[in-house]
């Protein structure tokens, strides 16, 4: 599992297919990333589990493609 301390606010989150799926707002507890609502098509926050993170460099790279991410993330607000 990726260490949460590698993930910083405002990092771009990319799906496995390279698609931009969001921007990190902050970590929501020890196991989830909360994405900004201002960067969301529906204007809501979305939560993704750290288990979906494949690796982190200048961006957060997920192990799922964009369609799967969007159909499986949790939505709040």
Secondary structure, DSSP 4 states (H G I P E B T S, - for coil): ---GGG--TT-EEE-TTS-EEEEEEEE-SSSEEEEPSTTSTTS-EEEEEGGGEEEESSSEEESS-HHHHHHHSEEE-
